C-alpha cells in the first residue's frame, strides 16, 4: 500500500511528464473519488465524468501543479470543486431550457434510492454530538458560512471550523464502519 510520500513522488513524476505515474495515481484513487462525487451529486455517470476531468486537468496543468503535502486531500478537494462546477453548469443549462421541454420525472426506483440514501445520511448525522450536528447541518444543508454560523450560535469562527472538521472526520469513520 502506498503512503503519502509515494503519492508525492507520483506527483513529482507527473510534473515531469510520466503518464504511468498519472495512471498509477488514477488507479489508486479512482473508485473512492467516484464514490465521493456520486455522494455529492447523486449521479454515477456524472461522477465518473467528474473524476476523469480531475485527472485530465492534472495532466493538462502538470507543469504548474503544486501539491505540497497531502495528495489525497488535494484530489478530493479538486473533485468537490469540479462537482460544484458541473452542477452550476447543469443548473444554468436547465434554467435556460423551456419548462415545457422538461418532462422527465423521477421514477419509483429513483425515489426509493434517494430516500434510502437520505435515511442513511440522516442516521449518520444523528450520531454527531448535538452542537456539532447543528453546525454541520447549518453549513451543509442550509448553506451558511462558518462566520454566519458562529454568529448564529454565538461561537468563534475557529470553533465552527474545528467542529466541522471533527464532524467530517466522524462521519467518514461512521461511513466506513457502516459501509455506506
N, C-alpha and C positions, 0 to 999 in steps of 0.2 A: 504494500500500500504506500502510495506516495504521500509525502507530507508537504507542508507549506514551502519549504526550501526547494523541493523538487518542482513545485508549481512556479516558483520564481525563476528557476533555471529554464523551464519551458518558455516562460515569457521572454526571457533573455534570448533564447534561440529563435523564437518567433520574430523578435525585433531584427534578428539577423537574416530573416527570410526562410527559416527552416519550416516548411509546411508539414513535416512529420511531427514536429513539436505541437503545432496547432491541432493536428489530428489527435494526438495523444491527450491534449487538454480537452478537446471536444468530447472524446470518448469517455473521459473521466467524469465530466460534469453534465453531459447532455441530458440524461434522464432526470436527474434531480432538478435541473433548470426547467425542463419541460413540466415537471410536476408543479413547480413553483409558479410558472407562467399560467398553467391551467388553473391553479388556485386563484390567481389574480383576475383572470378574465373568463373563467368557466368554459373555455373552448380549446379542446386539444389541438385541433387543426391550426388555430391561430398561435397557440403556444409553441408548436414546433417551428412555425414560421418565425416567431419572435426570437427563439433561441438560435436558429440558423442565421438570422440577421445580426445577432450579437457577435457571433463568431466571424461572420463576414466583415463586420466593421472592425473587429480586432485585426484581422488580416489586412484589410484595406488601410488602416491607420497604424500599422505595426511600427513604422519608423518613429512615430511621435508618441507611442504608447507609454504611459507612465503608471506602473503598478509597483508600489514600493514595499508593501507589507503583505497584505492578505489577498491573494488571487481569488480565492473562493468568494469573499465579500465583494470584491470588485465585479465578479461575474454575476452575482445575484443582484447587485445594485444596477448594473447595466441592463439586466433582464427586466427588472422592475421599471426602469426608465423607458425602455423600449416598449414594454406593455402599455404603459401610460400613453406614450406617443401613438401607438397603434389605436388605442381606444379613443383618444382625442380625434384622430383622423377618421376613424369609423363613425364616431358621433357626428362629426362635421358632414360626412358624406350622407349619413342617414337624414340629417336635418335638411340637406339640400334636396333630397328626394321628395316627391309629392306624396302626401299621406295616402292618397288613393292607390299608389303603386305598392304600398307596404301592406300585404295581406297575410303574411305568414304569422301564425300564432303558435305558441309553444304547444307541443303535443303532450299527452298524459305522461309519457316516459320522461320528457324533459322536466315537467313539473315535479314528478316524483324524485328524480335525481337531484333537482335543485333543493327540494325540501329536505331530502336526506342529508345533503351536504350542509345545508343551513343548520339542521339539527345537530350534526356533528360539531360544527364550528361553535355553535351556541354552548354545547356541552363542554367543549374545551375551555371556552372563555369563562364559563361558570366556575372552573377550578381556580381562577385567579382570585387573590385577595380583593376585597371589596373596593378599596381605593384604586388599586392597580387596574381592576376591571373597568372602573368608571373612566379612568384616564385613557385606557385602550379604546373603549367604545367612543368616547368623545373625539378621539383623533381619527380612528379608522372608519367609523360609521357615520359620524356627524361632520367630519372634515375640519375640526378645529385645529389650529396650530398649537404648538407647545405653549407659547406665550398666552394665547387665549384661554387655554385650559388652566394654566397657572392662575390667571386672573379669576376665572370662574370658581376654582376650588381653593383659592387663597393659599397657593403654594408658590414656590420659586420655579422658574422655568427649568432650572437644572434638576430639581426634584422630579418634575414631569418627565424630562428627558431620561433620567435614570430609571424611573418606573416603567417607561415604555420599553427601554432596553431589557429590563428584567421580565416584563410581560412577554416580549417576543421570544426570549430565551426559554421561558417557562412553557409557552405554547409549542415551541419547536420540540422540546423534550416530551411534552404530553403527546404531541402528534406521533413522534417516533414510538413512544410507548404503546399507543393505541392503534398504530398503523393507519392513520387517517391521512 
